[in-house]
Amino acid sequence: MKTISVREMKAHWATAERQVRDGDTFEVLNRGRPTALIVPARPRRVLQWDDHLASALSVNGKTGEETVKTDREGRW
């Protein structure tokens, strides 16, 4: 983990941001004391659900698709 002062971070943000994007972690110091931790963002996990209406639980004997159609009647 690298350390960087608030002043250095402000002056060299583009360089620091590029290093974080490449996987580095920074501890930000304000007057010599740790105040923040900058870590790379984790990519969001995208849920793959091909046919969610077909696999939905039935409610009151209706399938997911029938429930949605009933709910949308008159609005679409």
Buried (B, 14 or more C-beta within 10 A) or exposed (E): EEEBBEEBBEEEEEEBEEBBEEEBEBBBBEEEEEEEEBEEEEEEEEEEEEEEEEEBEEEEEEBBEBBEEEEEEEEE
